[in-house]
Amino acid sequence: MTLYDVLDLARDSDATAIALAVKRARADLARETTAPDARRCALVQQADEVLCDPQRRAAYDKSLNVPNVILMPGGRTVRPRWAGALAGLVTFAAAFFFTLHKPSPPPPQGTATRSPEEILAAAAFSVGYVQAIDLSGRSAPAGLAVAIDEGVMVTTCHGLVPNTQLLVRLTGRTAGAHVSMVDEEHDLCKLSVEGAGSRPMPLAGEAPRVGDTVYAVTFGNDGQVVRPATIKALSPTAQGNVMELSVAVSPSASGGPVVDTAGRLVGIMTAPHSFGAGRNVALPAAWLNNPRWLVP
């Protein structure tokens, strides 16, 4: 189901109709006598943010023509007598398309040095921007997340609030998510994210050393960016060694990946943290080298 279906609109609806539909949907939620459905609130909020912005709406409309787009749940239902036929037709069309247009597998990840442009291109498939939607439908940024397996992303826990709906904005689509595991000791959370991880970021087999060049993947005004950095120090803590970076780590970048020159994940940026004021810290990816992290 698409964002248009969330608002009960046709794809060719104009801006006025969309604004009225958003207003009507919010009014319907406000009239509910019980606690509003968090998922419905999140979908209405997302429809408002995307469809009321001409540029984002154009990008979203284009993504609806891509077979692997994440369709938003909820909204209108198909009439029962047509449901089976429609489901069969969609399944056949999808199977036929993927037979003809099956994407080529990503190149194998080795230890060869990659350019920043190559690292950024690979990260586009595995790094997402996390938003938390509270029960009132308000959205708030909750940092970044990185895919380490199909359907599995990792982020820092301190940006997440209980009883919130999560959305992860990936390249060309937005996916629903939920916290499936909390590692309180290391302040890391595992997210189950629908459709994420088609090209997960590989974990480095060895930890970086002081002085090594790394890249921090963050989001800027024009999308994802990579910032070169060095490992300033490896500081021992009660949980294990953490990495101190030569570049600033803001709260909006928390949960974002730090990769080595081969494009492999070596750390997860964290801010704020308890490792000392004024320090720019990444948690070692070695903490994720455990089977429990790789099961959705």
N, C-alpha and C positions, 0 to 999 in steps of 0.2 A: 504494500500500500504506500502511495506517495504522499508528499506533503500537501498536494492539492486535495487528495482524498481526506486528509485530516480535517481540512476546512470545508469539505463537501463542495469543491469548486471544479470547474473544467480547466484544462490546461491553458486555454486561451483567454482566461479571465483577465480583465484589466486591473490596473493598480487600485482603482476605487473599490472594485468588487472584493479584492483581496483584503484591503483595509477593513471593510465592513464585515467580512467573514471572520477576521481575527477578533474584531470587537465583539461579534456575536458569540464566538467560541469562548472568549474570556467571560462574557456575561453568563453563559450557560454553566461554566465552572463555578462562578461566584454564587449561583443560585442553588448549588447542590447542598443538601442538608447534612450530608456526611462529609468526612474529610475528602478533599478532591483527590482523584486518581493521579498519583505522581507521574505515571507514564504519559497520561493524557496531557497533563500540564506541560511536560517536557516537549511533547510533540507540537503543541500549539505554540509554545515559545520558539521552537526551532522553525516552524512555518512562518512565524512573524519575522524572525531575523533574516531568513533566507529569501522568502517570496516578496517581502517589502523592500528589498534592496535590489535595484535593477541589475547590477553586475553579478551579484551572487545568484539571483534568480536565473540569469542567462546561463551561468555555469551549471547550475543545478538542472535546468532543462536539458542541457547537453548531456549531462551524466545519466539522465533517464534513458537515453538511447544506448548506454553501455550495458551489456548483459550482466556484468558482475556488480552493478550498483546495489547498495544496500537499500532496499525498499522499507519505508517506515511502517511499523506495525500499527494496528488499530484502524479506526475509520470505518468506511462503509463495507458492507458484506455483499457477496454475490448471491443472487437469487438461487435457491436450492436446485431448481431444475437445470440451471446452467452451470452450476459449480463444477461438476465432474468433467463436462466437456471442456470448459475453460481451463481447468487445471491440466488436463491432458494436452491441450493445444500449447499452453505455455511450456510444459515439460518438453514436448517434441521440438518446439522452436528453439529452446535453450540448448538441447542436445545437438540439434543440427548446426546451430551457430558455433558451438564449441568444437564440433568436429572439424569445421572448416577454418576456424580462427583460433585454434588452440595456441596460447602464447608460448613462445620459446622459453625454455627454462633459463634462469639467471646463470651467468657464468660462475664456475666454481670459485669458492673463496679460498685463496691461498695466502701466502705471506708476501706476495709481490707488492711493492709500493704503488699506491693509487693516488691519482691527482685529487685535489679538493673537489673538482667538478665531478669526478667519478664517485667520490664518497657521497656527495650531495645527491646525485642521481639515484644511488642505491638507497639512501636514507629516506627518500620520498615515499618509498613503499612500506617503510617500517616504523616511521615516527608519526605520532598523532598529537593533536592538541585536545586536552581533556577539559570538559565543562561539567560542572555539577549543577543540577536543577533541584531546587528545594520544593517543598510541598506547595508553596504558593506560586510556583512556576518561574521564579526568578533564577537566572543563570549566573554563575560565577566561575571565573577561570580556576582551574585546579592543576595547572602545570602541564607537563608533557608526559607521554608514555612511549615506550618502544616495544615493538613486537619481537619476541624471541622464539616463537613457534606459531603454528597455525592456530588462530583463535586466542592466543595468549599474548598479553602485553604486560609490561612491568612499569610501575611508577613509584614515587615516594608516597607514603601514607599520610603525612601530616597535612596535605592539602585537601584531604577527603573528609567529609562530614557524614556521620551516620544518617540513615533515612533520606538519602538523596539519590536521584536518578542521574546516571552518568551518560554523557555522550562523548564520543571520540571523533574528532574531525580528521579524517584521513584525506589523502589526495583524491579529489573528485567526489567524495562521498562522506556521509556522516553515519556512524554506527552506534547502536546502543551498547552499553557495557555495564558490568557489575563487578564488584570486588569478590573474587572467589577464594582468596587466601590473604591473610595478614601476617607478616613477619614483624612482630612488634620489636624484637631485639634489634633488627637492622633497619627499621622504619621503611620497609619495602612492602608494596602491595601488588598482588597478581590480579590482573583484570581479565575477565572473559569477554572478548569483544567479537561480535558477529562479523565475520568476513575479513578480519585482520590477519596479517601474518602470511600472506601469499608468498612474500619474500622476506622472511624473518632475518633479523640482523644476527650474524654468527657470533658466538662468544669466542674471545681470544683464549688460546690454550695456555698462555703464560701471562703473568702480571707485568705491567710496565715498570720500568726502572726510573729512578730520578734522572731528569734531563731528557727523557724521551719526548719526541714530538707526538702530540695527539691532536684530535679535532673535537670541538664541542659543537653538537648539532642543536640549534635553537630556531626560534621563529622570529622573523623581523616583519617589517611593514609589507614586504613583497613575498612573504612565504618563508620557507625554510632557508637557513643560512648555516654555513660551517665556519667556525672560528678556530684558527690555529692556536695552539697552546703548548706549554711544556709541563711536565710533572715537576713541580718545585720540591715536593717532599712526600715521603710515605710515612704517615704518622701513626704510631701504634695507639690503639684504643682498646677498651674492654671487649669490643665486638671484633676487633681485628684491625689491620692496617687500612687507613683511608688515604685517598690521594688529594694533595693540595695542588690546585691548578694555578697557572699564571694569568688566567683571564677571570673576569668577574662572573659570578653565578647569581642571577637574580631569582626571586621566587617564581617568576613566570617560566623560567627554564628548568625548575626542579622536576626531576623525573626524566629529563632529556639525556640522551646518550653521549658518552665520550668514547671515541673510537680511535684505534691506532692507525698507522699509515697504510695498513692493508684493509681498512674498513671494518675491522672486527670490534665488537663491543668490549671495552675494558672497564667502563665505569658508568655510574648513574649519578648525575648532578643532583645536589640536594641543597635547598635553602628555604627557610632557615634551618639551622642545625645546632647541635650542642657541642661541637668540636672546637669552639673558640671564636671569639668575635673577630671580624675582619678577615676570616679565612674563607677561601673559595674551594669548596670540597666536593669530591665525587666519591661515591661508595663503590667499592670494587665489584666488578661483574663476576668475579670468582664466587661471590656469595650466591649467585644464581646457578652455579654448576651443581644442580641437585635435581633428581627426577621429579620431585614434587612441583618444581616450577614449570615443567614442560607438559603438564596435563591440564587441559582446559577446565 
